[in-house]
Structures are given as structure tokens and as C-alpha cells.
Amino acid sequence: MPTTQLPNTSCLRPDFIWGVSTSSFQIEGATQEDGRGPSIWDVYCRSGEIRTHDTGDVACDHYHRYREDVGLMKTLGVQAYRFSVAWPRVLPLGRGSANEAGLSFYDRLIDKLLTAGIEPWLCLYHWDLPQALEEHGGWLNRDSVFWFANYASLIARRLGDRVKRFATFNEPSMFSLFSRSLGKPDRGCEDKLHLMIHNVNLAHGAAVDALRANVIDASIGCIHNRQPCRPSSASEADAAAARRLDVYWNAAYPDPQCRGTYPISMRGAIEPHMQPGDLARICRPLDWFGLNHYSPVYVKARPDSMLGYDFGDKPPAVPLTPIGWPIEPDAFRKTLQEVHTNYGLPIYVLENGYGDFGQPDQTGAVVDPGRIDFLRAYIDAMNDAASSGVDVRGYFVWSLLDNFEWDFGYSNRFGLTYVDYASLRRTPKSSFGWYAGLIKATRP
Ligand code: PNW
């Protein structure tokens, strides 16, 4: 297929929003500047657990280069930009007195976006918990509900005159399933997992209330990573493990938040942490469902591990991205349909993207036809979902820039823009030009 070919977008709404997403720890750098406090990720990066020994100290240096990055978005033509606020940058200890210098960075970024005609979509939590709060138990302490609500209220009061789109959490199921604060990921940490799930759900509900109280015209959601969990073999044990993981990965947060109930199979384990009125505190009215989707997950049974699962082999017939993630656009279509059926909210796809190791060629160009083919196929699948009645209103590519890819450090690249981590120079990839062409073609 010629790399210039665009997907079918004929069934998308005329006011459909095209965007790009990033997160604070993955791009900002400047971790010790202007009074920012340490986050749990600064500490993890020094624990030796990140395979490449990378840190977020410099990352993409977005803290100093945000003007250039907003310029890239303007060239791309996106209507919206999803970013996150680093909680320890604005509240170095997680609570108590605010750090004016940190807040003013987000002032400058937001003003720059608005001047460029790009709508800011602000996510309160993309995994960089203030280390000071972790030392008080982090999400395992029920006080985290108040810490988070107070932080949400500060952001709403300070930035809510210009920001109207707010997400409480990014992928709560991911950071709880993979949280180091649970300890060794065996059966012994399951009780802590249930406590964390419940506290984070309560923190979501409390933050929604704090945002509504301070921003009259706020449009609020939570961002969920939904990926079908499939057994990696025909055995009944693997099928059972996949069903169990599916509940935790895909339903543990959206069910109580959007429907006011925990999935049946979890209720007994949540019960010891439940106080009267909790479900009503969690289930606050929302304006939309934020969906992050990449691929299905293949699961095998492993009885001694947390929830009794492990990641299994992918079926040999399934094509993979260079970093080994399955390419299955039809699973995206089905996921959109499920979210629509289960929760009935307007959907914004706030992450979808392709990870590779792409480097510049001899001419300095970064040519990434695999990413273009991936995005085209996934956008076609989204259009199919829309044609069958799914209320999908926006699509944001992960990510504007190559960035700090958590446990994989800087090796895995998801950007439409290549970042040379030595010079910090940005080079738009061919997918950048392709996405710009798509946005241009769909706008009157
Ligand atoms: C998301 N999985 O995480 C995050 O929101 C981003 O910060 C991250 O950079 C991006 O996806 C790419 O990884 C995920 O195992 C983590 O399927 C794990 C999975 C999916 C998404």
C-alpha cells in the first residue's frame, strides 16, 4: 500500500478531534529544577530495575523546549493535546504548600497551546506519585483519597480558567497491576492490590467532585487501558487465567466508576476495604470515557503469581510491531464496541500507537512506513466501529515525541517525532507528515 494512502474516516463526526498525547515524567526532564520534589519514578530509575539504567532527568527536555514542541503540534495541525501535570512539580511533598514555579510552567505551556489554537487536555495522574506520599503508604493509604482531591482542587482553581478537559487518572489498572509498592508479585500481594484498587477508585470520585466544584464547565473523564485478555493456549487453565486477568485489567476501574458496582468475581476481595457509601463516592457522573488501546494481551496460567497469570506466547500467525506487540486492528474495533455497550459514554481514544527502534537513515530522514500502516489500519477499524453506531469523538496518537518508555527506558520509540537523546534535536518522521495530511484532509 502506498504510504501516502489515508484511512477511511467517512463515518466520523464532523467535529471529530485529532490529537496527540504525552505524559509529564516521560518528556519533561528537569526533575530537580524550580523546586520539583522527587517522584516514585525518580526513585525506581535509581533502583537498578530499569533495564537500560535510563532516568527521567533530561528525557526530551520538554520543560525547556515546550515552545518548540507546541510548534510541532501546530505544524501537525492537531486540535488537541493531552499532557499530564507532574504532581511533585506543583506540590513537592504531594500536599501542603504549592510550588509556584512548577505551576507557572503549566501556565506557560497552556497559554502557548491556546495561542496556537490547540485545546489542552489535562491528566492529573500519569504515574509520577510524589515520593513523599509513597513514604506514607502511597495508594495503599486511604488518606491518598484526600491527598489526590486536594491536588485536583489546586489544579482546578489555578488552571481551570483555561483548561476545561480533565482526566483524573491514566490507566489505573496498569499502575496498580504493576505497582512496585505491592511487593513481590505473588499471591501474597493480592490483598494489597484490592486495597489499592479501591483507594484509587475513591480518589477518582473525590477528584471529579473537586474539579466540578471549581470549574463550572469542566468536561471530565478517566483514561482506561482496555486490551482483550486472550488465553495463549487451548487449555482450560489458561482460559481461566485470561478471564481472571480480564476482570482486573479491563473492569476493576470502569465498572465501579461508570456503573457503581465492582465485577462480581472481585466483590468478596474488595468487601473488607469497603465503607458505607463508598460506591456512591466512586460513581460520579462523567462526560466521557478515555480509551487507551494497543493490542490484545495473551495470557497463561501461573498459579504462584499474583492473580495466577503470566504473559504467554502470541499466536505465530499474528503480525507484531518491532517491539513485539500484536497488530490486530479488529480487536480495536471490538473494544470500541464493548466500551460503547458497557458504559454508554462518548469515547475519546486518548492513546494508540506503534513502538519501534527506528533511527535516521543516511540522509537524516526517519522513515517509518510500519507506523503509517499501523495507524491507517487502526483508524479504519475505528471508522468501522463508528459506522456501527459507536459514539467515538476523538483520536490521539501516542505519542508526539519519542520518550521515556518506563521499564524500557529510551530504547522503545513511539513518537511521530524522532528525538536524538544526545542533541535533543527533534526530527519529524514520515508518519508525522502522514498524520498532518490526514488531519488536513478531514477538516473543512
Ligand atoms: C501506556 N500493555 O501504557 C501508557 O499510558 C504510556 O505512558 C506508555 O508510554 C504507552 O502506553 C506505550 O507503552 C501501557 O502491556 C503499558 O499492554 C502497558 C501496556 C499497554 C500500555
Residues whose N, C-alpha, C, O or C-beta is under 5 A from the ligand:
A	BS01	PNW	E171
